[in-house]
Amino acid sequence: MFDWKRAIGLATSGGVPRRAFWVALVVGTILNLINQGDALIGHLPVSWAKVALTYLVPFAVSTHGAVSARMGASS
């Protein structure tokens, strides 16, 4: 059975949120420039939902990787 309480504890401690934030900032910015560069720099409409998701996905992936590694290391 998956231990959600332990996973959430690992996801919110030990520098995981800070590292995930920086990963999301760098990767999300690069992906937003690639995917919506014309809209961000030019006169096309910006999809703010896509902007938010483009930062949220790297944050979630980074957090998942860190939690998976920590849970696997202690098994």
mmCIF file of the N, C-alpha and C atoms, coordinates in Angstrom:
data_MODEL
# 
_entry.id   MODEL 
# 
loop_
_atom_site.group_PDB 
_atom_site.id 
_atom_site.type_symbol 
_atom_site.label_atom_id 
_atom_site.label_alt_id 
_atom_site.label_comp_id 
_atom_site.label_asym_id 
_atom_site.label_entity_id 
_atom_site.label_seq_id 
_atom_site.pdbx_PDB_ins_code 
_atom_site.Cartn_x 
_atom_site.Cartn_y 
_atom_site.Cartn_z 
_atom_site.occupancy 
_atom_site.B_iso_or_equiv 
_atom_site.pdbx_formal_charge 
_atom_site.auth_seq_id 
_atom_site.auth_comp_id 
_atom_site.auth_asym_id 
_atom_site.auth_atom_id 
_atom_site.pdbx_PDB_model_num 
ATOM 1   N N  . MET A 1 1  ? 0.836  -1.174 0.000   1.00 0.00 ? 1  MET A N  1 
ATOM 2   C CA . MET A 1 1  ? 0.000  0.000  0.000   1.00 0.00 ? 1  MET A CA 1 
ATOM 3   C C  . MET A 1 1  ? 0.889  1.247  0.000   1.00 0.00 ? 1  MET A C  1 
ATOM 4   N N  . PHE A 1 2  ? 0.519  2.210  -0.810  1.00 0.00 ? 2  PHE A N  1 
ATOM 5   C CA . PHE A 1 2  ? 1.309  3.437  -0.904  1.00 0.00 ? 2  PHE A CA 1 
ATOM 6   C C  . PHE A 1 2  ? 1.086  4.291  0.336   1.00 0.00 ? 2  PHE A C  1 
ATOM 7   N N  . ASP A 1 3  ? 2.165  4.796  0.901   1.00 0.00 ? 3  ASP A N  1 
ATOM 8   C CA . ASP A 1 3  ? 2.122  5.610  2.121   1.00 0.00 ? 3  ASP A CA 1 
ATOM 9   C C  . ASP A 1 3  ? 2.047  7.095  1.753   1.00 0.00 ? 3  ASP A C  1 
ATOM 10  N N  . TRP A 1 4  ? 0.812  7.590  1.567   1.00 0.00 ? 4  TRP A N  1 
ATOM 11  C CA . TRP A 1 4  ? 0.604  8.980  1.150   1.00 0.00 ? 4  TRP A CA 1 
ATOM 12  C C  . TRP A 1 4  ? 1.110  9.971  2.185   1.00 0.00 ? 4  TRP A C  1 
ATOM 13  N N  . LYS A 1 5  ? 0.922  9.656  3.451   1.00 0.00 ? 5  LYS A N  1 
ATOM 14  C CA . LYS A 1 5  ? 1.351  10.574 4.517   1.00 0.00 ? 5  LYS A CA 1 
ATOM 15  C C  . LYS A 1 5  ? 2.864  10.768 4.473   1.00 0.00 ? 5  LYS A C  1 
ATOM 16  N N  . ARG A 1 6  ? 3.586  9.689  4.282   1.00 0.00 ? 6  ARG A N  1 
ATOM 17  C CA . ARG A 1 6  ? 5.054  9.767  4.194   1.00 0.00 ? 6  ARG A CA 1 
ATOM 18  C C  . ARG A 1 6  ? 5.473  10.515 2.931   1.00 0.00 ? 6  ARG A C  1 
ATOM 19  N N  . ALA A 1 7  ? 4.801  10.241 1.815   1.00 0.00 ? 7  ALA A N  1 
ATOM 20  C CA . ALA A 1 7  ? 5.134  10.907 0.553   1.00 0.00 ? 7  ALA A CA 1 
ATOM 21  C C  . ALA A 1 7  ? 4.920  12.417 0.656   1.00 0.00 ? 7  ALA A C  1 
ATOM 22  N N  . ILE A 1 8  ? 3.815  12.826 1.245   1.00 0.00 ? 8  ILE A N  1 
ATOM 23  C CA . ILE A 1 8  ? 3.552  14.261 1.405   1.00 0.00 ? 8  ILE A CA 1 
ATOM 24  C C  . ILE A 1 8  ? 4.577  14.889 2.337   1.00 0.00 ? 8  ILE A C  1 
ATOM 25  N N  . GLY A 1 9  ? 4.940  14.180 3.385   1.00 0.00 ? 9  GLY A N  1 
ATOM 26  C CA . GLY A 1 9  ? 5.980  14.671 4.289   1.00 0.00 ? 9  GLY A CA 1 
ATOM 27  C C  . GLY A 1 9  ? 7.309  14.859 3.571   1.00 0.00 ? 9  GLY A C  1 
ATOM 28  N N  . LEU A 1 10 ? 7.676  13.901 2.733   1.00 0.00 ? 10 LEU A N  1 
ATOM 29  C CA . LEU A 1 10 ? 8.919  14.013 1.969   1.00 0.00 ? 10 LEU A CA 1 
ATOM 30  C C  . LEU A 1 10 ? 8.842  15.138 0.932   1.00 0.00 ? 10 LEU A C  1 
ATOM 31  N N  . ALA A 1 11 ? 7.671  15.334 0.347   1.00 0.00 ? 11 ALA A N  1 
ATOM 32  C CA . ALA A 1 11 ? 7.500  16.355 -0.691  1.00 0.00 ? 11 ALA A CA 1 
ATOM 33  C C  . ALA A 1 11 ? 7.551  17.767 -0.132  1.00 0.00 ? 11 ALA A C  1 
ATOM 34  N N  . THR A 1 12 ? 7.312  17.907 1.159   1.00 0.00 ? 12 THR A N  1 
ATOM 35  C CA . THR A 1 12 ? 7.263  19.241 1.757   1.00 0.00 ? 12 THR A CA 1 
ATOM 36  C C  . THR A 1 12 ? 8.422  19.513 2.708   1.00 0.00 ? 12 THR A C  1 
ATOM 37  N N  . SER A 1 13 ? 9.457  18.701 2.647   1.00 0.00 ? 13 SER A N  1 
ATOM 38  C CA . SER A 1 13 ? 10.584 18.886 3.563   1.00 0.00 ? 13 SER A CA 1 
ATOM 39  C C  . SER A 1 13 ? 11.910 18.666 2.845   1.00 0.00 ? 13 SER A C  1 
ATOM 40  N N  . GLY A 1 14 ? 12.977 18.938 3.553   1.00 0.00 ? 14 GLY A N  1 
ATOM 41  C CA . GLY A 1 14 ? 14.313 18.622 3.066   1.00 0.00 ? 14 GLY A CA 1 
ATOM 42  C C  . GLY A 1 14 ? 14.744 19.368 1.812   1.00 0.00 ? 14 GLY A C  1 
ATOM 43  N N  . GLY A 1 15 ? 14.199 20.529 1.582   1.00 0.00 ? 15 GLY A N  1 
ATOM 44  C CA . GLY A 1 15 ? 14.605 21.308 0.419   1.00 0.00 ? 15 GLY A CA 1 
ATOM 45  C C  . GLY A 1 15 ? 13.937 20.924 -0.886  1.00 0.00 ? 15 GLY A C  1 
ATOM 46  N N  . VAL A 1 16 ? 13.035 19.943 -0.846  1.00 0.00 ? 16 VAL A N  1 
ATOM 47  C CA . VAL A 1 16 ? 12.358 19.504 -2.071  1.00 0.00 ? 16 VAL A CA 1 
ATOM 48  C C  . VAL A 1 16 ? 11.560 20.641 -2.713  1.00 0.00 ? 16 VAL A C  1 
ATOM 49  N N  . PRO A 1 17 ? 10.728 21.366 -1.960  1.00 0.00 ? 17 PRO A N  1 
ATOM 50  C CA . PRO A 1 17 ? 9.961  22.450 -2.600  1.00 0.00 ? 17 PRO A CA 1 
ATOM 51  C C  . PRO A 1 17 ? 10.853 23.541 -3.208  1.00 0.00 ? 17 PRO A C  1 
ATOM 52  N N  . ARG A 1 18 ? 11.932 23.860 -2.531  1.00 0.00 ? 18 ARG A N  1 
ATOM 53  C CA . ARG A 1 18 ? 12.840 24.897 -3.041  1.00 0.00 ? 18 ARG A CA 1 
ATOM 54  C C  . ARG A 1 18 ? 13.502 24.459 -4.350  1.00 0.00 ? 18 ARG A C  1 
ATOM 55  N N  . ARG A 1 19 ? 14.005 23.233 -4.386  1.00 0.00 ? 19 ARG A N  1 
ATOM 56  C CA . ARG A 1 19 ? 14.624 22.730 -5.622  1.00 0.00 ? 19 ARG A CA 1 
ATOM 57  C C  . ARG A 1 19 ? 13.605 22.624 -6.744  1.00 0.00 ? 19 ARG A C  1 
ATOM 58  N N  . ALA A 1 20 ? 12.411 22.136 -6.417  1.00 0.00 ? 20 ALA A N  1 
ATOM 59  C CA . ALA A 1 20 ? 11.364 22.011 -7.434  1.00 0.00 ? 20 ALA A CA 1 
ATOM 60  C C  . ALA A 1 20 ? 10.972 23.387 -7.976  1.00 0.00 ? 20 ALA A C  1 
ATOM 61  N N  . PHE A 1 21 ? 10.946 24.394 -7.109  1.00 0.00 ? 21 PHE A N  1 
ATOM 62  C CA . PHE A 1 21 ? 10.647 25.757 -7.544  1.00 0.00 ? 21 PHE A CA 1 
ATOM 63  C C  . PHE A 1 21 ? 11.663 26.234 -8.571  1.00 0.00 ? 21 PHE A C  1 
ATOM 64  N N  . TRP A 1 22 ? 12.951 26.035 -8.288  1.00 0.00 ? 22 TRP A N  1 
ATOM 65  C CA . TRP A 1 22 ? 13.997 26.507 -9.205  1.00 0.00 ? 22 TRP A CA 1 
ATOM 66  C C  . TRP A 1 22 ? 13.976 25.735 -10.520 1.00 0.00 ? 22 TRP A C  1 
ATOM 67  N N  . VAL A 1 23 ? 13.725 24.444 -10.443 1.00 0.00 ? 23 VAL A N  1 
ATOM 68  C CA . VAL A 1 23 ? 13.597 23.649 -11.672 1.00 0.00 ? 23 VAL A CA 1 
ATOM 69  C C  . VAL A 1 23 ? 12.423 24.172 -12.495 1.00 0.00 ? 23 VAL A C  1 
ATOM 70  N N  . ALA A 1 24 ? 11.287 24.400 -11.842 1.00 0.00 ? 24 ALA A N  1 
ATOM 71  C CA . ALA A 1 24 ? 10.098 24.897 -12.546 1.00 0.00 ? 24 ALA A CA 1 
ATOM 72  C C  . ALA A 1 24 ? 10.349 26.272 -13.142 1.00 0.00 ? 24 ALA A C  1 
ATOM 73  N N  . LEU A 1 25 ? 11.055 27.120 -12.427 1.00 0.00 ? 25 LEU A N  1 
ATOM 74  C CA . LEU A 1 25 ? 11.330 28.462 -12.927 1.00 0.00 ? 25 LEU A CA 1 
ATOM 75  C C  . LEU A 1 25 ? 12.184 28.413 -14.190 1.00 0.00 ? 25 LEU A C  1 
ATOM 76  N N  . VAL A 1 26 ? 13.244 27.636 -14.168 1.00 0.00 ? 26 VAL A N  1 
ATOM 77  C CA . VAL A 1 26 ? 14.149 27.558 -15.319 1.00 0.00 ? 26 VAL A CA 1 
ATOM 78  C C  . VAL A 1 26 ? 13.482 26.821 -16.487 1.00 0.00 ? 26 VAL A C  1 
ATOM 79  N N  . VAL A 1 27 ? 13.008 25.615 -16.228 1.00 0.00 ? 27 VAL A N  1 
ATOM 80  C CA . VAL A 1 27 ? 12.418 24.799 -17.300 1.00 0.00 ? 27 VAL A CA 1 
ATOM 81  C C  . VAL A 1 27 ? 11.129 25.444 -17.815 1.00 0.00 ? 27 VAL A C  1 
ATOM 82  N N  . GLY A 1 28 ? 10.293 25.922 -16.912 1.00 0.00 ? 28 GLY A N  1 
ATOM 83  C CA . GLY A 1 28 ? 9.038  26.555 -17.317 1.00 0.00 ? 28 GLY A CA 1 
ATOM 84  C C  . GLY A 1 28 ? 9.258  27.789 -18.172 1.00 0.00 ? 28 GLY A C  1 
ATOM 85  N N  . THR A 1 29 ? 10.254 28.592 -17.811 1.00 0.00 ? 29 THR A N  1 
ATOM 86  C CA . THR A 1 29 ? 10.557 29.787 -18.594 1.00 0.00 ? 29 THR A CA 1 
ATOM 87  C C  . THR A 1 29 ? 11.023 29.415 -20.000 1.00 0.00 ? 29 THR A C  1 
ATOM 88  N N  . ILE A 1 30 ? 11.910 28.443 -20.082 1.00 0.00 ? 30 ILE A N  1 
ATOM 89  C CA . ILE A 1 30 ? 12.397 28.002 -21.393 1.00 0.00 ? 30 ILE A CA 1 
ATOM 90  C C  . ILE A 1 30 ? 11.244 27.466 -22.241 1.00 0.00 ? 30 ILE A C  1 
ATOM 91  N N  . LEU A 1 31 ? 10.407 26.620 -21.646 1.00 0.00 ? 31 LEU A N  1 
ATOM 92  C CA . LEU A 1 31 ? 9.291  26.052 -22.395 1.00 0.00 ? 31 LEU A CA 1 
ATOM 93  C C  . LEU A 1 31 ? 8.267  27.119 -22.794 1.00 0.00 ? 31 LEU A C  1 
ATOM 94  N N  . ASN A 1 32 ? 8.018  28.080 -21.921 1.00 0.00 ? 32 ASN A N  1 
ATOM 95  C CA . ASN A 1 32 ? 7.095  29.163 -22.277 1.00 0.00 ? 32 ASN A CA 1 
ATOM 96  C C  . ASN A 1 32 ? 7.644  29.997 -23.424 1.00 0.00 ? 32 ASN A C  1 
ATOM 97  N N  . LEU A 1 33 ? 8.932  30.254 -23.414 1.00 0.00 ? 33 LEU A N  1 
ATOM 98  C CA . LEU A 1 33 ? 9.523  31.008 -24.521 1.00 0.00 ? 33 LEU A CA 1 
ATOM 99  C C  . LEU A 1 33 ? 9.439  30.227 -25.832 1.00 0.00 ? 33 LEU A C  1 
ATOM 100 N N  . ILE A 1 34 ? 9.629  28.921 -25.750 1.00 0.00 ? 34 ILE A N  1 
ATOM 101 C CA . ILE A 1 34 ? 9.532  28.093 -26.953 1.00 0.00 ? 34 ILE A CA 1 
ATOM 102 C C  . ILE A 1 34 ? 8.084  28.028 -27.440 1.00 0.00 ? 34 ILE A C  1 
ATOM 103 N N  . ASN A 1 35 ? 7.162  27.748 -26.535 1.00 0.00 ? 35 ASN A N  1 
ATOM 104 C CA . ASN A 1 35 ? 5.769  27.498 -26.919 1.00 0.00 ? 35 ASN A CA 1 
ATOM 105 C C  . ASN A 1 35 ? 4.955  28.759 -27.173 1.00 0.00 ? 35 ASN A C  1 
ATOM 106 N N  . GLN A 1 36 ? 5.246  29.819 -26.449 1.00 0.00 ? 36 GLN A N  1 
ATOM 107 C CA . GLN A 1 36 ? 4.433  31.034 -26.575 1.00 0.00 ? 36 GLN A CA 1 
ATOM 108 C C  . GLN A 1 36 ? 5.286  32.276 -26.772 1.00 0.00 ? 36 GLN A C  1 
ATOM 109 N N  . GLY A 1 37 ? 6.470  32.105 -27.282 1.00 0.00 ? 37 GLY A N  1 
ATOM 110 C CA . GLY A 1 37 ? 7.360  33.235 -27.486 1.00 0.00 ? 37 GLY A CA 1 
ATOM 111 C C  . GLY A 1 37 ? 6.737  34.335 -28.321 1.00 0.00 ? 37 GLY A C  1 
ATOM 112 N N  . ASP A 1 38 ? 6.052  33.969 -29.388 1.00 0.00 ? 38 ASP A N  1 
ATOM 113 C CA . ASP A 1 38 ? 5.406  34.966 -30.247 1.00 0.00 ? 38 ASP A CA 1 
ATOM 114 C C  . ASP A 1 38 ? 4.366  35.767 -29.471 1.00 0.00 ? 38 ASP A C  1 
ATOM 115 N N  . ALA A 1 39 ? 3.621  35.087 -28.617 1.00 0.00 ? 39 ALA A N  1 
ATOM 116 C CA . ALA A 1 39 ? 2.584  35.772 -27.848 1.00 0.00 ? 39 ALA A CA 1 
ATOM 117 C C  . ALA A 1 39 ? 3.200  36.633 -26.739 1.00 0.00 ? 39 ALA A C  1 
ATOM 118 N N  . LEU A 1 40 ? 4.238  36.130 -26.082 1.00 0.00 ? 40 LEU A N  1 
ATOM 119 C CA . LEU A 1 40 ? 4.846  36.864 -24.980 1.00 0.00 ? 40 LEU A CA 1 
ATOM 120 C C  . LEU A 1 40 ? 5.615  38.089 -25.457 1.00 0.00 ? 40 LEU A C  1 
ATOM 121 N N  . ILE A 1 41 ? 6.235  37.989 -26.615 1.00 0.00 ? 41 ILE A N  1 
ATOM 122 C CA . ILE A 1 41 ? 7.051  39.089 -27.137 1.00 0.00 ? 41 ILE A CA 1 
ATOM 123 C C  . ILE A 1 41 ? 6.255  39.961 -28.105 1.00 0.00 ? 41 ILE A C  1 
ATOM 124 N N  . GLY A 1 42 ? 5.348  39.359 -28.842 1.00 0.00 ? 42 GLY A N  1 
ATOM 125 C CA . GLY A 1 42 ? 4.618  40.078 -29.882 1.00 0.00 ? 42 GLY A CA 1 
ATOM 126 C C  . GLY A 1 42 ? 3.246  40.532 -29.451 1.00 0.00 ? 42 GLY A C  1 
ATOM 127 N N  . HIS A 1 43 ? 2.348  40.516 -30.399 1.00 0.00 ? 43 HIS A N  1 
ATOM 128 C CA . HIS A 1 43 ? 1.005  41.037 -30.177 1.00 0.00 ? 43 HIS A CA 1 
ATOM 129 C C  . HIS A 1 43 ? -0.069 39.955 -30.223 1.00 0.00 ? 43 HIS A C  1 
ATOM 130 N N  . LEU A 1 44 ? 0.320  38.722 -30.121 1.00 0.00 ? 44 LEU A N  1 
ATOM 131 C CA . LEU A 1 44 ? -0.657 37.632 -30.103 1.00 0.00 ? 44 LEU A CA 1 
ATOM 132 C C  . LEU A 1 44 ? -1.194 37.443 -28.689 1.00 0.00 ? 44 LEU A C  1 
ATOM 133 N N  . PRO A 1 45 ? -2.394 36.888 -28.541 1.00 0.00 ? 45 PRO A N  1 
ATOM 134 C CA . PRO A 1 45 ? -2.940 36.671 -27.194 1.00 0.00 ? 45 PRO A CA 1 
ATOM 135 C C  . PRO A 1 45 ? -2.170 35.576 -26.441 1.00 0.00 ? 45 PRO A C  1 
ATOM 136 N N  . VAL A 1 46 ? -1.983 35.793 -25.152 1.00 0.00 ? 46 VAL A N  1 
ATOM 137 C CA . VAL A 1 46 ? -1.285 34.834 -24.301 1.00 0.00 ? 46 VAL A CA 1 
ATOM 138 C C  . VAL A 1 46 ? -2.316 33.938 -23.623 1.00 0.00 ? 46 VAL A C  1 
ATOM 139 N N  . SER A 1 47 ? -2.051 32.643 -23.623 1.00 0.00 ? 47 SER A N  1 
ATOM 140 C CA . SER A 1 47 ? -2.908 31.702 -22.903 1.00 0.00 ? 47 SER A CA 1 
ATOM 141 C C  . SER A 1 47 ? -2.332 31.546 -21.491 1.00 0.00 ? 47 SER A C  1 
ATOM 142 N N  . TRP A 1 48 ? -2.925 32.246 -20.538 1.00 0.00 ? 48 TRP A N  1 
ATOM 143 C CA . TRP A 1 48 ? -2.387 32.240 -19.172 1.00 0.00 ? 48 TRP A CA 1 
ATOM 144 C C  . TRP A 1 48 ? -2.537 30.881 -18.505 1.00 0.00 ? 48 TRP A C  1 
ATOM 145 N N  . ALA A 1 49 ? -3.519 30.105 -18.881 1.00 0.00 ? 49 ALA A N  1 
ATOM 146 C CA . ALA A 1 49 ? -3.655 28.746 -18.350 1.00 0.00 ? 49 ALA A CA 1 
ATOM 147 C C  . ALA A 1 49 ? -2.466 27.898 -18.791 1.00 0.00 ? 49 ALA A C  1 
ATOM 148 N N  . LYS A 1 50 ? -2.061 28.045 -20.056 1.00 0.00 ? 50 LYS A N  1 
ATOM 149 C CA . LYS A 1 50 ? -0.895 27.308 -20.553 1.00 0.00 ? 50 LYS A CA 1 
ATOM 150 C C  . LYS A 1 50 ? 0.386  27.773 -19.868 1.00 0.00 ? 50 LYS A C  1 
ATOM 151 N N  . VAL A 1 51 ? 0.491  29.066 -19.614 1.00 0.00 ? 51 VAL A N  1 
ATOM 152 C CA . VAL A 1 51 ? 1.661  29.595 -18.900 1.00 0.00 ? 51 VAL A CA 1 
ATOM 153 C C  . VAL A 1 51 ? 1.755  28.948 -17.518 1.00 0.00 ? 51 VAL A C  1 
ATOM 154 N N  . ALA A 1 52 ? 0.643  28.937 -16.801 1.00 0.00 ? 52 ALA A N  1 
ATOM 155 C CA . ALA A 1 52 ? 0.636  28.351 -15.455 1.00 0.00 ? 52 ALA A CA 1 
ATOM 156 C C  . ALA A 1 52 ? 0.975  26.860 -15.489 1.00 0.00 ? 52 ALA A C  1 
ATOM 157 N N  . LEU A 1 53 ? 0.370  26.124 -16.417 1.00 0.00 ? 53 LEU A N  1 
ATOM 158 C CA . LEU A 1 53 ? 0.646  24.688 -16.515 1.00 0.00 ? 53 LEU A CA 1 
ATOM 159 C C  . LEU A 1 53 ? 2.090  24.408 -16.906 1.00 0.00 ? 53 LEU A C  1 
ATOM 160 N N  . THR A 1 54 ? 2.671  25.294 -17.700 1.00 0.00 ? 54 THR A N  1 
ATOM 161 C CA . THR A 1 54 ? 4.053  25.105 -18.135 1.00 0.00 ? 54 THR A CA 1 
ATOM 162 C C  . THR A 1 54 ? 5.025  25.260 -16.969 1.00 0.00 ? 54 THR A C  1 
ATOM 163 N N  . TYR A 1 55 ? 4.628  25.959 -15.927 1.00 0.00 ? 55 TYR A N  1 
ATOM 164 C CA . TYR A 1 55 ? 5.437  26.022 -14.699 1.00 0.00 ? 55 TYR A CA 1 
ATOM 165 C C  . TYR A 1 55 ? 5.054  24.910 -13.724 1.00 0.00 ? 55 TYR A C  1 
ATOM 166 N N  . LEU A 1 56 ? 3.792  24.554 -13.689 1.00 0.00 ? 56 LEU A N  1 
ATOM 167 C CA . LEU A 1 56 ? 3.329  23.541 -12.747 1.00 0.00 ? 56 LEU A CA 1 
ATOM 168 C C  . LEU A 1 56 ? 3.873  22.151 -13.074 1.00 0.00 ? 56 LEU A C  1 
ATOM 169 N N  . VAL A 1 57 ? 3.928  21.803 -14.340 1.00 0.00 ? 57 VAL A N  1 
ATOM 170 C CA . VAL A 1 57 ? 4.365  20.453 -14.725 1.00 0.00 ? 57 VAL A CA 1 
ATOM 171 C C  . VAL A 1 57 ? 5.815  20.173 -14.305 1.00 0.00 ? 57 VAL A C  1 
ATOM 172 N N  . PRO A 1 58 ? 6.796  21.050 -14.599 1.00 0.00 ? 58 PRO A N  1 
ATOM 173 C CA . PRO A 1 58 ? 8.152  20.761 -14.124 1.00 0.00 ? 58 PRO A CA 1 
ATOM 174 C C  . PRO A 1 58 ? 8.252  20.718 -12.599 1.00 0.00 ? 58 PRO A C  1 
ATOM 175 N N  . PHE A 1 59 ? 7.446  21.545 -11.911 1.00 0.00 ? 59 PHE A N  1 
ATOM 176 C CA . PHE A 1 59 ? 7.432  21.510 -10.445 1.00 0.00 ? 59 PHE A CA 1 
ATOM 177 C C  . PHE A 1 59 ? 6.969  20.137 -9.956  1.00 0.00 ? 59 PHE A C  1 
ATOM 178 N N  . ALA A 1 60 ? 5.884  19.637 -10.539 1.00 0.00 ? 60 ALA A N  1 
ATOM 179 C CA . ALA A 1 60 ? 5.345  18.338 -10.140 1.00 0.00 ? 60 ALA A CA 1 
ATOM 180 C C  . ALA A 1 60 ? 6.307  17.198 -10.476 1.00 0.00 ? 60 ALA A C  1 
ATOM 181 N N  . VAL A 1 61 ? 6.918  17.252 -11.642 1.00 0.00 ? 61 VAL A N  1 
ATOM 182 C CA . VAL A 1 61 ? 7.852  16.193 -12.046 1.00 0.00 ? 61 VAL A CA 1 
ATOM 183 C C  . VAL A 1 61 ? 9.086  16.189 -11.141 1.00 0.00 ? 61 VAL A C  1 
ATOM 184 N N  . SER A 1 62 ? 9.609  17.351 -10.841 1.00 0.00 ? 62 SER A N  1 
ATOM 185 C CA . SER A 1 62 ? 10.769 17.441 -9.958  1.00 0.00 ? 62 SER A CA 1 
ATOM 186 C C  . SER A 1 62 ? 10.440 16.921 -8.560  1.00 0.00 ? 62 SER A C  1 
ATOM 187 N N  . THR A 1 63 ? 9.279  17.307 -8.048  1.00 0.00 ? 63 THR A N  1 
ATOM 188 C CA . THR A 1 63 ? 8.855  16.840 -6.724  1.00 0.00 ? 63 THR A CA 1 
ATOM 189 C C  . THR A 1 63 ? 8.649  15.331 -6.726  1.00 0.00 ? 63 THR A C  1 
ATOM 190 N N  . HIS A 1 64 ? 8.005  14.819 -7.761  1.00 0.00 ? 64 HIS A N  1 
ATOM 191 C CA . HIS A 1 64 ? 7.780  13.370 -7.856  1.00 0.00 ? 64 HIS A CA 1 
ATOM 192 C C  . HIS A 1 64 ? 9.107  12.621 -7.888  1.00 0.00 ? 64 HIS A C  1 
ATOM 193 N N  . GLY A 1 65 ? 10.046 13.112 -8.658  1.00 0.00 ? 65 GLY A N  1 
ATOM 194 C CA . GLY A 1 65 ? 11.355 12.452 -8.735  1.00 0.00 ? 65 GLY A CA 1 
ATOM 195 C C  . GLY A 1 65 ? 12.074 12.423 -7.398  1.00 0.00 ? 65 GLY A C  1 
ATOM 196 N N  . ALA A 1 66 ? 12.028 13.535 -6.679  1.00 0.00 ? 66 ALA A N  1 
ATOM 197 C CA . ALA A 1 66 ? 12.688 13.595 -5.388  1.00 0.00 ? 66 ALA A CA 1 
ATOM 198 C C  . ALA A 1 66 ? 12.023 12.668 -4.375  1.00 0.00 ? 66 ALA A C  1 
ATOM 199 N N  . VAL A 1 67 ? 10.708 12.655 -4.344  1.00 0.00 ? 67 VAL A N  1 
ATOM 200 C CA . VAL A 1 67 ? 9.990  11.795 -3.406  1.00 0.00 ? 67 VAL A CA 1 
ATOM 201 C C  . VAL A 1 67 ? 10.207 10.322 -3.760  1.00 0.00 ? 67 VAL A C  1 
ATOM 202 N N  . SER A 1 68 ? 10.159 9.999  -5.038  1.00 0.00 ? 68 SER A N  1 
ATOM 203 C CA . SER A 1 68 ? 10.400 8.617  -5.461  1.00 0.00 ? 68 SER A CA 1 
ATOM 204 C C  . SER A 1 68 ? 11.794 8.153  -5.073  1.00 0.00 ? 68 SER A C  1 
ATOM 205 N N  . ALA A 1 69 ? 12.769 9.005  -5.272  1.00 0.00 ? 69 ALA A N  1 
ATOM 206 C CA . ALA A 1 69 ? 14.148 8.647  -4.923  1.00 0.00 ? 69 ALA A CA 1 
ATOM 207 C C  . ALA A 1 69 ? 14.288 8.436  -3.417  1.00 0.00 ? 69 ALA A C  1 
ATOM 208 N N  . ARG A 1 70 ? 13.690 9.316  -2.634  1.00 0.00 ? 70 ARG A N  1 
ATOM 209 C CA . ARG A 1 70 ? 13.802 9.178  -1.182  1.00 0.00 ? 70 ARG A CA 1 
ATOM 210 C C  . ARG A 1 70 ? 13.052 7.970  -0.668  1.00 0.00 ? 70 ARG A C  1 
ATOM 211 N N  . MET A 1 71 ? 11.902 7.688  -1.241  1.00 0.00 ? 71 MET A N  1 
ATOM 212 C CA . MET A 1 71 ? 11.145 6.515  -0.789  1.00 0.00 ? 71 MET A CA 1 
ATOM 213 C C  . MET A 1 71 ? 11.848 5.223  -1.205  1.00 0.00 ? 71 MET A C  1 
ATOM 214 N N  . GLY A 1 72 ? 12.452 5.224  -2.385  1.00 0.00 ? 72 GLY A N  1 
ATOM 215 C CA . GLY A 1 72 ? 13.181 4.052  -2.855  1.00 0.00 ? 72 GLY A CA 1 
ATOM 216 C C  . GLY A 1 72 ? 14.466 3.811  -2.072  1.00 0.00 ? 72 GLY A C  1 
ATOM 217 N N  . ALA A 1 73 ? 15.119 4.895  -1.660  1.00 0.00 ? 73 ALA A N  1 
ATOM 218 C CA . ALA A 1 73 ? 16.378 4.790  -0.935  1.00 0.00 ? 73 ALA A CA 1 
ATOM 219 C C  . ALA A 1 73 ? 16.183 4.214  0.465   1.00 0.00 ? 73 ALA A C  1 
ATOM 220 N N  . SER A 1 74 ? 15.011 4.447  1.034   1.00 0.00 ? 74 SER A N  1 
ATOM 221 C CA . SER A 1 74 ? 14.793 3.979  2.407   1.00 0.00 ? 74 SER A CA 1 
ATOM 222 C C  . SER A 1 74 ? 14.063 2.643  2.463   1.00 0.00 ? 74 SER A C  1 
ATOM 223 N N  . SER A 1 75 ? 13.799 2.025  1.309   1.00 0.00 ? 75 SER A N  1 
ATOM 224 C CA . SER A 1 75 ? 13.094 0.733  1.304   1.00 0.00 ? 75 SER A CA 1 
ATOM 225 C C  . SER A 1 75 ? 14.026 -0.389 1.633   1.00 0.00 ? 75 SER A C  1 
# 
